[in-house]
Amino acid sequence: MTAITLHSSVHGPSDAPVLLLLNSLGATEAMWQGQLGLLSAHYRVITCDTRGHGQSPAPEGPYQFADFVADAIGVLDAHGVEKASVMGLSLGGMTALGLGLHHPDRIERIVCCAARADAPPPFVQSWHDRLAKLDAGGVEAVWEGTVGFWLSDETRANHPDREAALRDSFLRTSATGYRGCAHALMQLDYLRHLGQMSVPALFVSGEHDGGATPATMEAMAAACPGAEYTCVTGAKHVINVDRPQEFMLAISGFFGLDAE
């Protein structure tokens, strides 16, 4: 396991409770831009770029979830944070699970969005398929096969700026970083440990997410003692960008926020 220092940014009052936001594979900290206004009014929000993404280093892979978890703890340490809430989406949501399971002394609560907790054969094959696209046409070829999975047709038609921002971040993902993260996803193995989760958890799915389906995420929530589950109507995979208002309503109660 190679320790690295992630790029991170801080938003909001220095004396507020801390919320760490973790991005999906192929995104950067910029994916949370639409939520920062409300969240940073109540929290000291720390955003970061996962290893291999954005402005963070891209060490040679393959990576493991233990790397992502250690990187996130490193971000908290770098900012002098003893305890934080964590919200992540997709790869970030899976990392949030690892933080809750392995560092409950450092984590107040987790929100796991658009994620799964295991790697069945069809899921593993999907990553082999993406890596084949990466080898053949680079990161841009992977993006072309990803965007329709991430955003609904309605959002792509009516909010092209959202798609453009995600594309810009995606193309800043190094091939080394993408490949390293994909190998970690193929080894994903948190599901059988979810019964040991001791921190409060909220699971958020998108209604039309084909990878982290509502049924998959509802089962994950059922496996976590006392966890909550909600589904965002109409959303595909990147829920917070696809349906930002509905997403904030879905998480506001758990965070004690007024999302109106």
C-alpha positions in Angstrom: 0.0 0.0 0.0 1.5 3.3 -1.1 0.7 6.3 1.0 0.0 9.4 -1.0 -1.3 12.9 -0.4 -4.5 13.8 -2.2 -5.4 17.2 -3.5 -8.2 18.6 -1.3 -10.1 21.8 -0.7 -12.0 23.2 2.3 -15.3 25.1 2.2 -17.4 26.6 5.1 -16.7 27.8 8.6 -13.6 26.4 10.4 -15.5 25.7 13.6 -18.4 23.7 12.0 -18.6 19.9 12.1 -16.7 18.3 9.2 -18.1 16.6 6.2 -15.8 14.8 3.7 -17.0 14.3 0.2 -15.6 11.5 -2.0 -15.9 11.5 -5.8 -16.8 8.7 -8.2 -14.4 7.0 -10.6 -13.8 9.4 -13.5 -14.9 12.5 -11.6 -13.2 15.0 -9.4 -14.1 17.1 -6.3 -15.9 19.4 -8.8 -18.8 16.9 -9.0 -20.1 18.2 -5.7 -20.2 21.9 -6.8 -24.0 21.9 -6.9 -24.2 20.8 -3.2 -21.5 23.0 -1.7 -23.6 26.1 -1.1 -26.0 24.4 1.3 -23.6 21.9 2.8 -21.0 24.5 3.6 -23.5 26.7 5.4 -23.7 24.0 8.0 -20.5 22.0 7.7 -16.8 22.5 7.2 -16.8 20.6 3.9 -13.6 19.0 2.6 -13.6 17.8 -1.0 -10.8 15.9 -2.6 -9.7 14.1 -5.8 -9.3 10.4 -5.5 -5.9 9.0 -6.4 -5.4 9.0 -10.1 -8.0 11.7 -10.6 -7.9 15.5 -11.1 -5.0 17.1 -9.2 -4.1 14.1 -7.1 -1.1 11.9 -7.8 -1.6 8.7 -9.9 0.7 6.0 -8.5 1.1 2.8 -10.5 -1.7 0.3 -9.7 -3.5 -1.9 -9.2 -5.1 -0.1 -6.2 -7.1 -1.6 -3.4 -9.9 -0.2 -1.3 -7.5 -0.2 1.6 -5.6 2.5 -0.4 -8.7 4.6 -0.9 -9.6 4.4 2.8 -6.0 5.2 3.9 -6.0 8.2 1.5 -9.2 9.5 3.0 -7.9 9.2 6.5 -4.8 11.0 5.3 -7.0 13.9 4.1 -8.6 14.2 7.5 -5.2 14.0 9.3 -3.8 16.7 6.9 -6.6 19.1 8.0 -6.4 18.2 11.7 -9.8 16.5 11.7 -10.4 14.0 14.5 -13.9 12.9 13.4 -16.0 13.6 10.3 -19.1 12.6 8.5 -18.5 11.1 5.0 -20.6 11.1 1.8 -19.4 9.4 -1.3 -20.9 8.4 -4.7 -20.1 5.2 -6.6 -16.3 4.5 -5.9 -16.6 7.2 -3.2 -19.6 5.6 -1.7 -17.8 2.3 -1.5 -14.8 4.0 0.2 -17.3 5.5 2.7 -18.3 2.0 3.6 -14.7 1.1 4.2 -14.2 4.1 6.4 -17.3 3.2 8.4 -16.2 -0.4 8.8 -12.5 0.1 9.5 -12.4 3.5 11.2 -15.6 4.0 13.2 -13.7 6.0 15.8 -13.0 8.6 13.1 -16.4 8.6 11.4 -19.6 10.2 12.6 -21.9 8.9 9.9 -21.8 7.9 6.2 -23.9 8.5 3.2 -23.3 5.9 0.5 -24.7 6.9 -2.9 -25.0 4.9 -6.1 -22.7 2.2 -4.9 -22.6 -1.6 -4.5 -20.7 -3.6 -1.9 -19.7 -6.7 -3.8 -18.3 -7.7 -7.3 -20.4 -10.4 -8.9 -19.2 -11.8 -12.3 -21.3 -9.4 -14.5 -19.9 -6.5 -12.6 -16.3 -7.7 -12.9 -16.9 -8.3 -16.7 -18.2 -4.7 -17.1 -14.8 -3.4 -15.8 -12.9 -5.7 -18.1 -15.0 -4.2 -21.0 -14.2 -0.7 -19.9 -10.5 -1.4 -19.6 -10.6 -2.8 -23.2 -12.1 0.5 -24.3 -9.4 2.3 -22.4 -6.7 0.3 -24.1 -8.2 0.8 -27.6 -9.2 4.5 -27.4 -8.0 6.1 -24.2 -10.1 7.8 -21.5 -12.3 9.6 -24.1 -13.5 6.2 -25.5 -14.5 5.2 -21.9 -16.4 8.5 -21.5 -18.4 7.9 -24.6 -19.6 4.6 -23.1 -20.2 6.1 -19.7 -22.2 9.3 -20.0 -25.5 7.6 -20.9 -25.1 5.5 -17.8 -24.4 8.5 -15.6 -27.0 11.0 -16.7 -30.6 10.8 -17.8 -31.6 11.8 -21.3 -33.6 14.6 -19.8 -30.6 16.1 -18.1 -28.4 15.7 -21.1 -30.9 17.5 -23.3 -31.9 20.3 -20.8 -28.6 20.8 -18.9 -25.7 20.3 -21.3 -23.5 22.3 -18.9 -23.7 19.5 -16.4 -22.6 16.9 -18.9 -19.8 19.2 -20.1 -18.5 19.7 -16.6 -18.5 15.9 -16.0 -16.8 15.3 -19.3 -14.0 17.8 -18.5 -13.3 16.1 -15.2 -13.5 12.6 -16.7 -10.9 13.5 -19.3 -8.5 14.6 -16.6 -8.5 11.1 -15.2 -5.2 9.4 -16.0 -5.3 6.1 -17.7 -3.1 4.7 -14.9 -5.6 6.0 -12.3 -8.6 4.7 -14.1 -7.0 1.3 -14.5 -5.9 1.1 -10.9 -9.4 2.0 -9.6 -11.0 -0.5 -11.9 -8.9 -3.3 -10.5 -9.9 -2.3 -7.0 -13.6 -2.4 -8.0 -13.2 -6.0 -9.3 -12.1 -7.0 -5.8 -14.9 -5.2 -4.0 -15.9 -7.3 -0.9 -17.7 -5.2 1.7 -21.1 -6.8 1.5 -20.4 -9.7 3.9 -19.1 -7.3 6.5 -22.0 -4.8 6.5 -23.5 -6.4 9.6 -20.5 -5.0 11.5 -21.3 -1.4 10.6 -21.5 0.6 13.8 -21.9 4.2 12.5 -25.2 5.6 11.3 -25.6 5.1 7.5 -27.8 6.3 4.7 -27.9 4.5 1.4 -29.1 6.6 -1.6 -29.9 5.0 -5.0 -31.0 6.4 -8.3 -34.3 5.0 -9.7 -32.7 4.2 -13.1 -29.2 3.4 -12.0 -28.3 0.1 -13.9 -25.2 -0.6 -11.8 -26.1 0.2 -8.2 -29.8 -0.7 -8.6 -32.4 0.3 -6.0 -32.8 -3.4 -5.1 -29.1 -3.8 -4.6 -28.8 -0.7 -2.4 -31.9 -1.5 -0.4 -30.4 -4.9 0.4 -27.2 -3.2 1.5 -29.1 -0.9 3.8 -31.0 -3.9 5.2 -27.6 -5.6 6.0 -26.4 -2.6 8.0 -27.8 -2.3 11.5 -30.1 0.6 11.8 -29.3 2.0 8.3 -31.7 4.1 6.3 -32.4 3.9 2.5 -33.9 6.3 0.0 -34.3 6.3 -3.8 -34.1 9.4 -6.0 -36.9 9.4 -8.6 -35.8 9.7 -12.2 -32.0 9.6 -11.4 -29.4 7.6 -13.1 -25.9 6.9 -11.7 -24.5 10.3 -10.8 -27.5 11.2 -8.7 -26.4 14.5 -7.3 -25.6 16.0 -10.8 -28.6 14.3 -12.6 -31.2 15.3 -10.0 -29.6 17.9 -7.7 -32.7 19.2 -6.0 -34.2 15.8 -5.4 -30.8 14.6 -4.1 -30.6 17.3 -1.5 -34.1 16.5 -0.3 -33.0 12.9 0.0 -30.1 13.6 2.2 -31.3 16.7 4.1 -33.0 14.8 6.9 -30.0 12.6 7.6 -27.8 15.7 7.9 -30.3 17.8 9.7 -30.5 20.4 6.9 -33.3 22.5 5.5 -33.1 21.7 1.7 -36.0 24.0 0.7 
